[in-house]
Amino acid sequence: MSTLGLIAGKGIYPRLVLDAARRKGLTIVMAAFEGETSVELAESADYHQWMRLGQLGVLIDYFKKQNVTQAMMAGQITPSRLFDLRPDFRTLMILATLKKRNAETLFGAVADELQKNGIVLLPATTHLEDSLAGVGLLAGPKPSRSFFSDLEIGWPVAKAISALDIGQCIVLKKGTILAVEGYDGTNATIRRGGELGKGAAVLIKVSKPRQDMRFDVPVIGPDTLKICAESGVSALVVESKKTLLLLPDEIRQLAQQFNLTLWGKDN
């Protein structure tokens, strides 16, 4: 593979993928989305084309024109915009086949349609494998005894809600579940839980039982730690080998600065 199709959303994630792929000598062909992808990121690709969310036909035609046979999805798409699509005909055909419409089913159908057109969607961890979380203490101070008690209680709860497709993180303190992730996302969950816990709360973020690593990878970045510190969350647990740590050096520095424990647990 000499060319990578990058379907880019918000944040530093697509930038890290672009930089890592370029270090391997790949040509970057980017699909950029109005209101989501940064202009600076788009213009740093070798080739880019702007399109609206829902223009799957445009994306496929563009990738085929650029001889893209392998692609990646990286970066966030504002969740509310998935309910405000302006779909083209190809997207309408896909939507008509979906009994359940959410990010997982929609992106899964997009991946299948890409495959039908000779474009393989790679795991979203491709080129960033060194940034996957390990096991045990990853950053910050050694955890307290109460941390392990909360981990024992909270881990199966987080796994259960992820299996029900409700969310992938919870916040708890002294065995009490303070917040469960829903449509509002991880950051809002941290703030809700932190406000109720008033300090020393634990955030647990897990993967789904059948996580599709092509487009739905749990991600932790520097902003996550900053929000934890602001909200009174003193420990963050992630699932090892399933969670990407974006800018790991900065994450370790912030964990020390905020006296925040970052812990990796295998399932």
DOZA-740196 format. One record per residue: residue number from 1; x, y, z of N, C-alpha, C in turn; residue in three letters. Coordinates in steps of 0.1 Angstrom, whole numbers, always signed. Example, Ala and Ser with C-alpha at 12.3 -4.5 7.8 and 13.67 -1.06 7.14 Angstrom:
<sites>
     i     npx     npy     npz    capx    capy    capz     cpx     cpy     cpz    aa
     1    +132     -57     +78    +123     -45     +78    +132     -33     +78   ALA
     2    +128     -22     +71    +137     -11     +71    +129      +0     +79   SER
</sites>
This chain:
<sites>
     i     npx     npy     npz    capx    capy    capz     cpx     cpy     cpz    aa
     1      +8     -12      +0      +0      +0      +0      +9     +12      +0   MET
     2      +7     +21     -10     +14     +34     -10      +5     +46      -8   SER
     3      -8     +44      -8     -18     +54      -6     -27     +51      +5   THR
     4     -30     +60     +14     -40     +58     +24     -51     +68     +23   LEU
     5     -64     +63     +22     -75     +72     +22     -79     +75     +37   GLY
     6     -79     +87     +41     -81     +91     +55     -95     +99     +55   LEU
     7    -104     +92     +62    -118     +98     +64    -117    +106     +78   ILE
     8    -115    +119     +77    -111    +126     +89    -122    +134     +96   ALA
     9    -123    +133    +109    -132    +140    +117    -125    +151    +125   GLY
    10    -129    +154    +137    -124    +164    +146    -112    +159    +154   LYS
    11    -105    +168    +160     -95    +165    +171     -81    +162    +165   GLY
    12     -73    +157    +175     -59    +155    +171     -57    +141    +166   ILE
    13     -67    +132    +167     -65    +118    +163     -62    +117    +148   TYR
    14     -70    +124    +139     -66    +123    +124     -52    +128    +121   PRO
    15     -48    +139    +129     -35    +145    +127     -24    +134    +130   ARG
    16     -26    +127    +141     -16    +117    +145     -15    +106    +135   LEU
    17     -27    +102    +129     -27     +91    +119     -20     +96    +107   VAL
    18     -23    +108    +102     -17    +114     +91      -1    +114     +92   LEU
    19      +3    +119    +104     +18    +120    +106     +24    +107    +106   ASP
    20     +18     +97    +113     +24     +84    +114     +24     +77    +100   ALA
    21     +14     +78     +92     +13     +72     +79     +24     +79     +70   ALA
    22     +25     +92     +71     +35     +99     +62     +49     +95     +66   ARG
    23     +52     +92     +79     +65     +87     +82     +68     +74     +76   ARG
    24     +58     +67     +72     +60     +54     +65     +60     +55     +50   LYS
    25     +60     +68     +46     +61     +71     +31     +48     +70     +24   GLY
    26     +36     +70     +31     +24     +69     +24     +19     +82     +19   LEU
    27     +12     +82      +8      +5     +93      +2      -9     +94      +9   THR
    28     -13    +106     +14     -25    +108     +21     -36    +114     +12   ILE
    29     -47    +107     +10     -58    +112      +3     -69    +114     +13   VAL
    30     -73    +126     +16     -83    +129     +27     -97    +132     +22   MET
    31    -106    +126     +29    -120    +130     +27    -123    +139     +39   ALA
    32    -126    +152     +37    -128    +162     +47    -142    +166     +48   ALA
    33    -147    +168     +60    -162    +171     +61    -164    +185     +66   PHE
    34    -173    +192     +60    -176    +206     +63    -182    +206     +77   GLU
    35    -176    +215     +85    -180    +217     +99    -174    +207    +109   GLY
    36    -166    +198    +104    -159    +188    +113    -144    +188    +111   GLU
    37    -139    +186    +100    -125    +185     +97    -119    +199     +97   THR
    38    -107    +201    +104    -101    +214    +104     -95    +217     +90   SER
    39     -95    +229     +86     -90    +234     +73     -75    +231     +73   VAL
    40     -68    +234     +83     -54    +232     +84     -50    +217     +82   GLU
    41     -58    +208     +88     -55    +194     +86     -57    +190     +72   LEU
    42     -69    +194     +66     -72    +190     +52     -61    +195     +42   ALA
    43     -56    +207     +44     -46    +212     +35     -32    +206     +37   GLU
    44     -30    +199     +48     -17    +192     +50     -17    +179     +44   SER
    45     -28    +174     +39     -28    +161     +32     -23    +163     +18   ALA
    46     -19    +152     +11     -14    +153      -2     -25    +157     -12   ASP
    47     -37    +151      -9     -49    +155     -17     -61    +155      -7   TYR
    48     -70    +164      -9     -82    +164      -1     -94    +169      -9   HIS
    49    -105    +165      -5    -118    +170     -10    -128    +172      +1   GLN
    50    -135    +183      +0    -145    +187     +10    -158    +180      +6   TRP
    51    -165    +175     +16    -179    +170     +13    -187    +171     +25   MET
    52    -200    +169     +24    -209    +169     +35    -211    +156     +41   ARG
    53    -214    +155     +54    -218    +142     +59    -230    +136     +52   LEU
    54    -229    +124     +48    -240    +117     +41    -237    +116     +26   GLY
    55    -226    +122     +21    -223    +121      +7    -214    +109      +4   GLN
    56    -219     +97      +7    -211     +85      +5    -207     +83      -9   LEU
    57    -216     +86     -18    -213     +84     -32    -201     +93     -37   GLY
    58    -201    +105     -32    -189    +114     -34    -176    +109     -29   VAL
    59    -177    +104     -17    -165     +98     -10    -159     +86     -18   LEU
    60    -168     +77     -22    -164     +65     -29    -158     +69     -43   ILE
    61    -165     +77     -50    -160     +82     -63    -147     +89     -62   ASP
    62    -145     +97     -52    -132    +104     -50    -121     +94     -47   TYR
    63    -123     +85     -38    -113     +75     -35    -109     +66     -47   PHE
    64    -119     +62     -54    -117     +54     -66    -109     +62     -77   LYS
    65    -112     +74     -78    -105     +83     -87     -90     +84     -83   LYS
    66     -87     +84     -70     -74     +86     -65     -67     +72     -63   GLN
    67     -74     +61     -67     -68     +48     -67     -66     +43     -52   ASN
    68     -75     +47     -43     -74     +43     -29     -80     +30     -28   VAL
    69     -73     +20     -22     -78      +7     -19     -79      +4      -4   THR
    70     -72     +12      +4     -73     +10     +18     -75     +24     +25   GLN
    71     -84     +24     +35     -88     +37     +41     -89     +35     +56   ALA
    72     -89     +46     +63     -91     +46     +77    -101     +57     +81   MET
    73    -108     +55     +92    -116     +66     +98    -109     +70    +111   MET
    74    -108     +83    +112    -101     +88    +125    -107    +102    +128   ALA
    75    -110    +104    +141    -115    +116    +146    -130    +116    +148   GLY
    76    -135    +125    +157    -149    +126    +160    -157    +132    +150   GLN
    77    -170    +128    +150    -180    +134    +142    -191    +139    +153   ILE
    78    -195    +151    +153    -205    +156    +163    -217    +147    +162   THR
    79    -220    +140    +174    -231    +130    +174    -244    +135    +169   PRO
    80    -248    +148    +172    -261    +153    +168    -262    +154    +153   SER
    81    -251    +156    +146    -251    +157    +132    -255    +144    +125   ARG
    82    -254    +133    +132    -258    +120    +125    -273    +120    +124   LEU
    83    -280    +129    +131    -295    +130    +129    -299    +141    +120   PHE
    84    -289    +148    +114    -291    +159    +105    -284    +157     +92   ASP
    85    -284    +144     +87    -277    +141     +75    -284    +147     +63   LEU
    86    -277    +150     +52    -283    +153     +39    -278    +143     +30   ARG
    87    -284    +131     +30    -278    +119     +23    -280    +120      +8   PRO
    88    -270    +115      +1    -271    +113     -13    -278    +100     -16   ASP
    89    -280     +96     -28    -288     +85     -32    -281     +72     -26   PHE
    90    -268     +71     -27    -262     +59     -22    -264     +57      -6   ARG
    91    -263     +68      +1    -265     +68     +15    -280     +65     +18   THR
    92    -289     +70     +10    -303     +67     +12    -306     +52     +11   LEU
    93    -300     +46      +1    -301     +32      -1    -296     +24     +11   MET
    94    -285     +28     +17    -280     +22     +29    -290     +24     +41   ILE
    95    -294     +36     +43    -303     +39     +54    -316     +31     +54   LEU
    96    -320     +28     +42    -333     +20     +40    -331      +6     +45   ALA
    97    -319      +1     +46    -317     -13     +50    -315     -14     +65   THR
    98    -313      -3     +72    -310      -3     +86    -322      -3     +95   LEU
    99    -324     -13    +103    -335     -13    +113    -332      -4    +125   LYS
   100    -319      -4    +128    -315      +4    +140    -305     +14    +135   LYS
   101    -307     +27    +137    -298     +38    +132    -291     +44    +144   ARG
   102    -278     +41    +144    -269     +48    +154    -255     +48    +147   ASN
   103    -246     +54    +154    -232     +55    +148    -227     +42    +144   ALA
   104    -229     +31    +153    -223     +18    +150    -229     +12    +137   GLU
   105    -242     +12    +136    -248      +6    +124    -246     +14    +111   THR
   106    -246     +27    +113    -243     +36    +101    -229     +34     +96   LEU
   107    -219     +35    +105    -205     +34    +100    -202     +20     +96   PHE
   108    -209     +10    +102    -207      -4     +98    -212      -6     +83   GLY
   109    -223      +0     +80    -229      -1     +67    -220      +7     +57   ALA
   110    -214     +18     +61    -205     +25     +52    -193     +17     +49   VAL
   111    -187     +10     +60    -176      +1     +58    -179     -10     +48   ALA
   112    -191     -16     +49    -195     -26     +40    -196     -21     +25   ASP
   113    -201      -9     +24    -202      -3     +10    -189      +0      +4   GLU
   114    -180      +5     +13    -166      +7      +8    -160      -6      +3   LEU
   115    -162     -17     +11    -156     -30      +7    -162     -34      -6   GLN
   116    -174     -32      -8    -180     -36     -21    -174     -29     -33   LYS
   117    -168     -17     -30    -162      -9     -41    -147     -10     -41   ASN
   118    -142     -21     -35    -128     -24     -35    -119     -15     -26   GLY
   119    -126     -10     -15    -118      -1      -6    -120      -8      +8   ILE
   120    -109     -13     +13    -109     -19     +26    -107      -9     +37   VAL
   121    -116      -9     +47    -115      +0     +59    -106      -7     +69   LEU
   122     -95      -1     +72     -85      -7     +81     -89      -4     +96   LEU
   123     -84     -12    +105     -86      -8    +120     -82      +6    +122   PRO
   124     -89     +13    +131     -86     +27    +134     -74     +28    +142   ALA
   125     -68     +17    +146     -55     +18    +154     -43     +16    +145   THR
   126     -45     +14    +132     -34     +12    +122     -25     +24    +123   THR
   127     -12     +21    +123      -1     +31    +124      +1     +37    +138   HIS
   128      -9     +34    +147      -7     +40    +161      -7     +28    +171   LEU
   129      -3     +17    +167      -3      +5    +176      +5      +7    +188   GLU
   130     +16     +15    +187     +25     +18    +199     +17     +26    +210   ASP
   131      +6     +32    +206      -1     +41    +215     -13     +34    +222   SER
   132     -14     +21    +220     -25     +13    +227     -21     +12    +242   LEU
   133     -31     +13    +250     -28     +12    +265     -23      -2    +269   ALA
   134     -14      -2    +279      -8     -14    +284     -16     -18    +297   GLY
   135     -10     -26    +306     -17     -31    +317     -10     -25    +330   VAL
   136     -19     -22    +340     -13     -17    +353     -12      -2    +353   GLY
   137      -3      +3    +361      -1     +17    +363      +5     +23    +350   LEU
   138      -2     +32    +343      +3     +38    +330      +9     +51    +333   LEU
   139      +3     +58    +343      +8     +72    +345      +2     +77    +359   ALA
   140      +9     +86    +365      +4     +92    +377      +8     +84    +389   GLY
   141      +2     +88    +401      +6     +81    +414      +0     +67    +415   PRO
   142      +6     +59    +424      +0     +46    +427     -14     +47    +432   LYS
   143     -23     +39    +428     -37     +40    +433     -39     +36    +447   PRO
   144     -49     +42    +453     -52     +39    +467     -60     +26    +468   SER
   145     -62     +21    +481     -69      +9    +483     -84     +10    +479   ARG
   146     -89     +22    +481    -103     +24    +477    -105     +23    +462   SER
   147     -94     +27    +454     -95     +26    +440     -98     +12    +435   PHE
   148     -91      +2    +441     -92     -12    +437    -106     -17    +440   PHE
   149    -112     -12    +451    -126     -16    +455    -135     -10    +444   SER
   150    -134      +2    +440    -142      +8    +430    -140      +1    +417   ASP
   151    -128      -2    +414    -126      -9    +401    -133     -23    +401   LEU
   152    -132     -30    +412    -139     -43    +412    -154     -42    +411   GLU
   153    -159     -32    +417    -174     -29    +415    -178     -24    +402   ILE
   154    -170     -14    +397    -174      -6    +385    -171     -13    +372   GLY
   155    -161     -21    +371    -157     -28    +358    -168     -36    +352   TRP
   156    -174     -45    +360    -186     -53    +354    -198     -44    +350   PRO
   157    -200     -33    +358    -211     -24    +354    -208     -18    +341   VAL
   158    -196     -12    +339    -192      -6    +327    -193     -16    +315   ALA
   159    -189     -28    +317    -190     -38    +307    -204     -41    +303   LYS
   160    -213     -41    +313    -227     -44    +311    -234     -33    +303   ALA
   161    -231     -21    +306    -238     -10    +299    -233      -9    +285   ILE
   162    -220     -13    +283    -214     -13    +269    -221     -24    +261   SER
   163    -223     -35    +267    -230     -46    +260    -244     -43    +256   ALA
   164    -250     -34    +264    -264     -30    +260    -264     -18    +251   LEU
   165    -252     -14    +247    -251      -3    +237    -256     +10    +243   ASP
   166    -255     +12    +256    -259     +25    +263    -248     +35    +262   ILE
   167    -236     +30    +266    -224     +39    +267    -212     +31    +270   GLY
   168    -200     +37    +271    -188     +29    +273    -180     +34    +286   GLN
   169    -186     +43    +294    -179     +47    +306    -188     +50    +317   CYS
   170    -183     +49    +329    -191     +52    +341    -182     +60    +350   ILE
   171    -187     +68    +360    -180     +74    +370    -186     +69    +383   VAL
   172    -177     +65    +393    -182     +61    +406    -173     +65    +417   LEU
   173    -178     +64    +429    -170     +68    +441    -176     +60    +453   LYS
   174    -166     +53    +460    -170     +45    +471    -181     +35    +468   LYS
   175    -180     +29    +457    -190     +19    +453    -203     +24    +448   GLY
   176    -205     +37    +447    -217     +43    +442    -215     +48    +428   THR
   177    -224     +43    +418    -223     +48    +405    -229     +62    +404   ILE
   178    -221     +71    +400    -225     +85    +399    -230     +90    +385   LEU
   179    -224     +84    +375    -228     +88    +361    -226     +77    +352   ALA
   180    -235     +75    +342    -234     +65    +331    -234     +72    +318   VAL
   181    -225     +69    +309    -224     +76    +296    -237     +72    +288   GLU
   182    -242     +83    +282    -253     +81    +272    -250     +89    +260   GLY
   183    -260     +95    +254    -258    +102    +241    -249    +114    +242   TYR
   184    -247    +119    +255    -239    +131    +257    -224    +129    +256   ASP
   185    -219    +116    +257    -205    +114    +255    -197    +113    +267   GLY
   186    -184    +110    +266    -175    +108    +277    -173    +120    +285   THR
   187    -170    +131    +278    -166    +144    +286    -178    +148    +294   ASN
   188    -190    +148    +289    -201    +152    +297    -204    +143    +309   ALA
   189    -201    +130    +307    -202    +120    +317    -192    +123    +329   THR
   190    -180    +126    +325    -170    +130    +335    -175    +142    +343   ILE
   191    -180    +152    +337    -184    +164    +344    -196    +161    +353   ARG
   192    -206    +153    +348    -217    +150    +357    -213    +142    +369   ARG
   193    -205    +132    +366    -200    +123    +378    -191    +131    +387   GLY
   194    -182    +139    +382    -174    +147    +390    -181    +157    +399   GLY
   195    -192    +163    +394    -200    +172    +401    -207    +165    +413   GLU
   196    -211    +153    +411    -218    +146    +421    -208    +140    +432   LEU
   197    -196    +136    +427    -187    +130    +436    -179    +140    +444   GLY
   198    -178    +152    +439    -170    +163    +446    -156    +158    +450   LYS
   199    -149    +152    +441    -135    +148    +443    -134    +133    +446   GLY
   200    -122    +128    +442    -118    +114    +444    -127    +104    +437   ALA
   201    -133    +108    +426    -141     +98    +418    -133     +90    +408   ALA
   202    -138     +79    +404    -131     +70    +394    -138     +69    +381   VAL
   203    -132     +71    +370    -137     +70    +357    -133     +56    +351   LEU
   204    -142     +48    +346    -139     +36    +340    -144     +36    +326   ILE
   205    -135     +34    +316    -139     +34    +302    -135     +21    +296   LYS
   206    -145     +14    +289    -142      +1    +284    -146      +0    +269   VAL
   207    -143     -11    +263    -148     -14    +249    -160     -22    +250   SER
   208    -167     -22    +238    -179     -31    +237    -175     -45    +235   LYS
   209    -183     -55    +238    -180     -69    +236    -176     -72    +222   PRO
   210    -182     -66    +212    -179     -68    +198    -175     -55    +192   ARG
   211    -166     -48    +198    -162     -35    +193    -156     -36    +179   GLN
   212    -162     -28    +170    -157     -27    +156    -145     -18    +156   ASP
   213    -133     -23    +156    -121     -15    +157    -118      -7    +144   MET
   214    -127      -8    +134    -125      -1    +122    -129     +14    +123   ARG
   215    -138     +16    +132    -144     +30    +134    -148     +34    +148   PHE
   216    -146     +25    +157    -152     +28    +171    -142     +24    +181   ASP
   217    -130     +30    +182    -120     +27    +191    -121     +36    +203   VAL
   218    -121     +31    +216    -120     +40    +227    -107     +48    +227   PRO
   219    -109     +61    +230     -97     +70    +229     -96     +79    +241   VAL
   220     -84     +81    +246     -81     +90    +257     -70    +100    +252   ILE
   221     -72    +113    +254     -62    +122    +251     -60    +132    +262   GLY
   222     -51    +141    +260     -48    +151    +270     -60    +159    +276   PRO
   223     -69    +162    +267     -82    +169    +271     -90    +161    +281   ASP
   224     -90    +147    +279     -97    +139    +288     -91    +141    +303   THR
   225     -78    +141    +304     -72    +142    +317     -75    +156    +323   LEU
   226     -75    +166    +314     -78    +180    +319     -92    +181    +325   LYS
   227    -101    +175    +318    -115    +175    +322    -117    +167    +335   ILE
   228    -110    +155    +336    -110    +148    +348    -105    +156    +360   CYS
   229     -94    +163    +358     -89    +172    +369     -98    +183    +373   ALA
   230    -104    +189    +363    -114    +200    +365    -126    +195    +372   GLU
   231    -130    +183    +370    -143    +177    +375    -142    +170    +388   SER
   232    -129    +168    +393    -128    +160    +406    -127    +145    +404   GLY
   233    -123    +141    +392    -120    +126    +390    -106    +124    +392   VAL
   234    -102    +115    +401     -88    +114    +405     -81    +101    +399   SER
   235     -89     +93    +393     -84     +80    +387     -92     +77    +374   ALA
   236     -85     +72    +364     -90     +69    +351     -86     +55    +348   LEU
   237     -95     +46    +345     -92     +32    +341     -96     +30    +327   VAL
   238     -87     +24    +319     -90     +22    +305     -88      +7    +302   VAL
   239     -93      +2    +291     -91     -12    +288     -78     -14    +280   GLU
   240     -69     -22    +285     -57     -24    +278     -58     -30    +264   SER
   241     -50     -27    +255     -49     -32    +241     -61     -28    +233   LYS
   242     -71     -21    +239     -83     -17    +232     -85      -2    +232   LYS
   243     -76      +5    +239     -78     +20    +241     -66     +27    +235   THR
   244     -68     +37    +227     -57     +45    +222     -54     +57    +231   LEU
   245     -41     +58    +235     -37     +70    +243     -31     +80    +233   LEU
   246     -38     +90    +230     -33    +100    +221     -23    +109    +228   LEU
   247     -11    +112    +221      +0    +119    +227      +3    +114    +241   LEU
   248      +8    +101    +242     +10     +95    +255     +20    +102    +264   PRO
   249     +31    +109    +258     +40    +116    +266     +33    +128    +273   ASP
   250     +25    +135    +266     +17    +146    +273      +8    +141    +283   GLU
   251      +1    +129    +280      -8    +123    +290      +0    +120    +303   ILE
   252     +12    +114    +302     +19    +111    +314     +23    +123    +322   ARG
   253     +27    +134    +315     +30    +146    +321     +18    +152    +329   GLN
   254      +7    +152    +322      -5    +158    +329     -10    +149    +341   LEU
   255      -8    +136    +340     -12    +127    +351      -4    +131    +363   ALA
   256      +9    +133    +361     +18    +137    +372     +14    +151    +377   GLN
   257     +11    +160    +368      +8    +174    +372      -5    +174    +380   GLN
   258     -15    +166    +376     -28    +167    +382     -30    +156    +393   PHE
   259     -19    +148    +396     -19    +138    +406     -31    +128    +403   ASN
   260     -32    +124    +390     -43    +116    +385     -37    +103    +381   LEU
   261     -43     +92    +386     -39     +79    +383     -45     +74    +370   THR
   262     -37     +69    +361     -42     +63    +348     -38     +48    +349   LEU
   263     -48     +39    +348     -46     +25    +350     -52     +17    +338   TRP
   264     -44      +7    +334     -49      -1    +323     -53     -15    +328   GLY
   265     -65     -20    +324     -70     -33    +329     -73     -41    +317   LYS
   266     -68     -54    +317     -72     -63    +306     -85     -69    +310   ASP
   267     -93     -73    +300    -106     -77    +302    -107     -91    +309   ASN
</sites>
